Amino acid sequence: MREIGVSKEILELADKRIKIPMKGKTESLNAAVATGIILYNAIR
């Protein structure tokens, strides 16, 4: 079975973790889409 998300090794290197709340059964977002959402929320 394939794991979903960022590997444990990468998470250990991160200074901060953020989460994008999603409705429904969505499991993940494309990296470009996720970046756009994060940047939009950072500047509004």
N, C-alpha and C positions, 0 to 999 in steps of 0.2 A: 504494500500500500504506500502511495506517495504522500509525503508530508506537504502541507500547505503552509506557505508563509516564509518568513526569513529564518535562516538557520540559526542555531544556538550560538555558533561561533561569531556570526555577524552581530547578533543582539548584544553579546558581551562587549563588543567594540563600540557600541553606540553610547553617546553621552545622554541622549534623551530618547524616549519612545512616544510616539503619538498614535492615535487611533482615529479613523474616520468612521463614524457611526453609519451603518447601512441598514435599511429596512429590507424585510423579506429574506429570501434564501441566498442572497448574493454572498459568495465566499471570498472574492478578491477583486481587485481593480488592476487595470493595466498601469504600469509605473508612470507613464506620461499623464494619464487621467488623475491618478492620485496626487502627483506633483502639482497639477493645475488646481486641484481642490485645496491643497495645503497653501499654495501661494495666494490664491484668491482670499482665503480666510485670514491670512497673515496681514494683508494690506487693507482689508475693509474696516 
